[in-house]
Amino acid sequence: MAGHGKRYRAALSNIDRSKRYPLDEAIRVAAEWAKAKFDETMEIAVRLGVDPRQADQNVRGTVILPHGTGKSVRVLVFAKGEKEREARDAGADYVGGEDLVKKITTENWLDFDKAIATPDMMGLVGRIGKILGPRGLMPNPKVGTVTFDVAKAVSELKAGKVEFRVEKAGIVHVPIGKVSFGPEKLNENARALLNSLIRAKPAAAKGNYLLSISVASTMGPGVKVDPLAVRALAA
């Protein structure tokens, strides 16, 4: 526990590390020990029984959290003509085409959280793929950010749509809201996420899919969740 503060050590001493809690109880325990002076984010970490190195075992998807993330999302849309107007009317923070590509390229400007593009703009957006891709900002049809229905895409992102993707170690990390939401809303967000994650199980994945689950606030220790109970919730 070297490097951890008094609050963290106090929280850790009050959590049964050998126990796997029901989801709602794990969230309640994690929230109780969120003692930072700012509104901490609650996050779920799920270790999956997949091999991300295999293309047919990659796990990726999106889910709209019922209560959002508690974070204001800045949305950029690459569009032109009528679709540009639709994006602005839907609440997009930045809308454009060549001008935005130039700004990103020359100024290294990345003051946005999500990017959407209409399919006819992807040739242009592809020029900055090496900039957007590593930062998780590249529009992708698999998660609904390459679409002509820009109004819907913008509205969903503003409402709390989040993306999940398995990392190289087979783990998915996703924020499910702020501690200030309270355990009930956090639990509903967590259930929505976990149900989507279960539905995204690749056909090539064999054996146990949800190997381990934990919830933690930004500054708090992880609280283990019982995977069997989560599978029962989704049944």
C-alpha positions as CSV (number, residue, x, y, z in Angstrom):
1,M,0.0,0.0,0.0
2,A,3.0,2.2,-0.3
3,G,2.2,5.5,-1.9
4,H,-1.4,5.5,-0.8
5,G,-2.8,8.2,1.5
6,K,-4.6,7.7,4.9
7,R,-8.1,7.8,3.4
8,Y,-7.2,5.1,0.9
9,R,-5.7,2.9,3.6
10,A,-8.6,3.5,5.9
11,A,-11.1,2.5,3.1
12,L,-9.0,-0.6,2.3
13,S,-9.0,-1.8,5.9
14,N,-12.8,-1.6,6.0
15,I,-13.4,-3.6,2.8
16,D,-13.4,-7.4,2.9
17,R,-10.8,-8.1,0.1
18,S,-11.8,-11.8,0.1
19,K,-15.5,-11.1,-0.5
20,R,-17.2,-10.7,-3.8
21,Y,-20.2,-8.4,-3.2
22,P,-23.5,-8.2,-5.0
23,L,-23.4,-5.3,-7.5
24,D,-25.6,-2.9,-5.6
25,E,-23.7,-3.5,-2.3
26,A,-20.3,-3.1,-4.0
27,I,-21.3,0.2,-5.4
28,R,-22.7,1.4,-2.0
29,V,-19.4,0.4,-0.3
30,A,-17.2,2.1,-2.9
31,A,-19.3,5.2,-2.7
32,E,-19.2,5.3,1.1
33,W,-15.4,5.6,0.9
34,A,-15.2,8.2,-1.7
35,K,-13.9,11.0,0.5
36,A,-12.1,13.3,-1.9
37,K,-12.9,17.0,-1.9
38,F,-14.2,16.7,-5.5
39,D,-17.1,14.7,-7.0
40,E,-15.3,11.4,-7.8
41,T,-16.2,9.3,-10.8
42,M,-17.3,5.7,-10.3
43,E,-15.8,3.2,-12.7
44,I,-16.3,-0.4,-13.4
45,A,-13.4,-2.7,-14.5
46,V,-14.3,-6.1,-16.0
47,R,-11.8,-8.8,-16.9
48,L,-13.2,-10.8,-19.8
49,G,-12.5,-14.4,-20.8
50,V,-11.4,-13.3,-24.3
51,D,-8.1,-13.1,-26.3
52,P,-8.1,-9.5,-27.7
53,R,-5.2,-10.5,-30.0
54,Q,-7.8,-12.6,-32.0
55,A,-9.9,-10.4,-34.3
56,D,-13.0,-12.6,-33.6
57,Q,-12.7,-12.1,-29.9
58,N,-12.5,-8.3,-29.8
59,V,-15.2,-6.7,-27.7
60,R,-16.5,-3.3,-28.6
61,G,-19.7,-1.5,-28.3
62,T,-21.7,1.4,-26.8
63,V,-24.4,1.9,-24.2
64,I,-26.5,4.9,-23.2
65,L,-26.4,5.2,-19.5
66,P,-29.8,5.9,-18.0
67,H,-28.5,8.7,-15.9
68,G,-25.6,9.9,-18.1
69,T,-22.0,10.2,-16.9
70,G,-22.2,13.4,-15.1
71,K,-19.7,14.9,-17.5
72,S,-20.4,17.6,-20.1
73,V,-19.4,16.1,-23.4
74,R,-17.9,18.3,-26.1
75,V,-19.0,16.9,-29.5
76,L,-17.4,17.8,-32.9
77,V,-19.1,16.9,-36.1
78,F,-17.5,16.7,-39.6
79,A,-20.4,17.5,-41.9
80,K,-21.5,19.9,-44.7
81,G,-24.6,21.4,-46.1
82,E,-27.9,20.3,-44.5
83,K,-26.1,17.9,-42.2
84,E,-24.0,20.7,-40.8
85,R,-27.2,22.6,-39.9
86,E,-28.7,19.5,-38.3
87,A,-25.6,19.0,-36.2
88,R,-25.7,22.5,-34.9
89,D,-29.4,22.3,-34.1
90,A,-28.8,19.1,-32.2
91,G,-26.3,20.8,-29.9
92,A,-22.9,19.9,-31.4
93,D,-20.2,22.1,-30.0
94,Y,-18.1,22.3,-33.2
95,V,-19.2,21.6,-36.8
96,G,-17.2,21.9,-40.0
97,G,-15.0,20.2,-42.5
98,E,-11.7,21.3,-44.1
99,D,-11.5,24.2,-41.5
100,L,-11.6,21.8,-38.6
101,V,-9.1,19.4,-40.2
102,K,-6.7,22.3,-40.8
103,K,-7.1,23.5,-37.2
104,I,-6.4,20.0,-35.8
105,T,-3.4,19.5,-38.1
106,T,-1.7,22.9,-37.7
107,E,-2.6,23.8,-34.2
108,N,-2.8,20.3,-32.6
109,W,-6.3,21.4,-31.5
110,L,-8.2,18.7,-29.7
111,D,-10.6,20.5,-27.4
112,F,-13.4,18.0,-27.8
113,D,-14.4,14.6,-26.3
114,K,-16.2,12.9,-29.2
115,A,-16.1,13.2,-33.0
116,I,-18.9,12.3,-35.4
117,A,-18.6,12.3,-39.2
118,T,-21.0,11.8,-42.1
119,P,-19.9,9.0,-44.4
120,D,-19.1,11.4,-47.3
121,M,-16.6,13.3,-45.0
122,M,-14.5,10.2,-44.1
123,G,-12.1,10.7,-46.9
124,L,-11.3,14.1,-45.5
125,V,-11.2,12.9,-41.9
126,G,-8.9,10.0,-42.8
127,R,-6.2,12.6,-43.3
128,I,-6.0,13.1,-39.5
129,G,-6.6,9.5,-38.6
130,K,-3.1,9.2,-37.1
131,I,-3.9,12.2,-34.8
132,L,-7.5,11.1,-33.8
133,G,-7.0,7.3,-33.7
134,P,-4.5,7.0,-30.8
135,R,-6.7,9.4,-28.7
136,G,-9.9,7.4,-29.3
137,L,-11.4,10.3,-31.2
138,M,-11.7,8.7,-34.7
139,P,-15.3,8.4,-35.9
140,N,-16.2,4.7,-36.4
141,P,-19.4,3.2,-37.9
142,K,-19.2,0.3,-35.4
143,V,-20.1,2.7,-32.6
144,G,-22.4,4.9,-34.5
145,T,-20.2,7.9,-35.0
146,V,-20.0,7.6,-38.8
147,T,-23.6,8.3,-39.8
148,F,-25.9,10.6,-41.8
149,D,-28.2,10.7,-38.8
150,V,-26.0,13.3,-37.1
151,A,-28.8,14.7,-34.9
152,K,-29.4,11.4,-33.3
153,A,-25.7,10.7,-32.8
154,V,-25.1,14.1,-31.2
155,S,-28.2,13.7,-28.9
156,E,-27.1,10.3,-27.7
157,L,-23.5,11.4,-26.9
158,K,-24.9,14.4,-25.0
159,A,-27.3,12.2,-23.1
160,G,-24.6,9.9,-21.8
161,K,-23.7,7.4,-24.5
162,V,-20.4,5.8,-23.7
163,E,-18.1,3.4,-25.6
164,F,-16.5,0.3,-24.2
165,R,-13.6,-1.6,-25.7
166,V,-11.5,-4.4,-24.4
167,E,-7.8,-3.6,-23.8
168,K,-4.8,-5.8,-24.6
169,A,-5.0,-7.3,-21.1
170,G,-8.6,-8.4,-21.6
171,I,-10.0,-5.7,-19.4
172,V,-12.8,-3.2,-20.0
173,H,-12.8,0.1,-18.0
174,V,-15.9,2.3,-18.2
175,P,-17.1,5.2,-16.0
176,I,-20.7,4.9,-14.8
177,G,-21.3,8.3,-13.3
178,K,-20.4,10.5,-10.4
179,V,-20.5,9.5,-6.7
180,S,-23.0,12.3,-6.2
181,F,-25.5,10.4,-8.3
182,G,-26.1,8.1,-5.3
183,P,-26.0,4.3,-5.2
184,E,-29.4,3.7,-6.9
185,K,-28.6,5.7,-10.1
186,L,-25.1,4.3,-10.2
187,N,-26.5,0.8,-9.9
188,E,-28.9,1.4,-12.8
189,N,-26.1,2.7,-14.9
190,A,-23.9,-0.2,-14.0
191,R,-26.6,-2.7,-14.9
192,A,-27.1,-1.1,-18.3
193,L,-23.4,-1.3,-19.0
194,L,-23.0,-4.9,-17.9
195,N,-26.0,-6.0,-19.9
196,S,-24.6,-4.4,-23.0
197,L,-21.2,-6.0,-22.3
198,I,-22.8,-9.4,-22.0
199,R,-24.7,-8.9,-25.2
200,A,-21.4,-8.1,-26.9
201,K,-19.9,-11.4,-26.1
202,P,-18.1,-12.8,-29.2
203,A,-19.3,-16.1,-30.5
204,A,-15.7,-17.2,-30.5
205,A,-15.3,-16.7,-26.8
206,K,-15.5,-19.9,-24.9
207,G,-15.8,-20.7,-21.2
208,N,-16.4,-18.0,-18.6
209,Y,-16.9,-14.6,-20.1
210,L,-17.0,-12.4,-17.0
211,L,-13.9,-13.5,-15.1
212,S,-13.8,-10.7,-12.5
213,I,-15.5,-7.4,-11.9
214,S,-14.7,-4.5,-9.5
215,V,-16.0,-1.0,-8.9
216,A,-14.0,1.9,-7.6
217,S,-14.2,5.7,-7.2
218,T,-11.4,7.9,-8.6
219,M,-9.4,7.9,-5.4
220,G,-10.7,4.8,-3.7
221,P,-9.8,1.1,-3.7
222,G,-11.6,-1.5,-5.8
223,V,-14.5,-3.4,-4.4
224,K,-14.9,-6.9,-6.0
225,V,-18.3,-7.9,-7.5
226,D,-19.7,-11.4,-7.7
227,P,-19.7,-12.2,-11.5
228,L,-22.2,-15.0,-10.9
229,A,-24.7,-12.5,-9.5
230,V,-24.2,-10.2,-12.5
231,R,-24.8,-13.1,-14.9
232,A,-28.0,-13.8,-13.1
233,L,-29.1,-10.2,-13.5
234,A,-28.7,-10.4,-17.2
235,A,-30.4,-13.8,-17.6
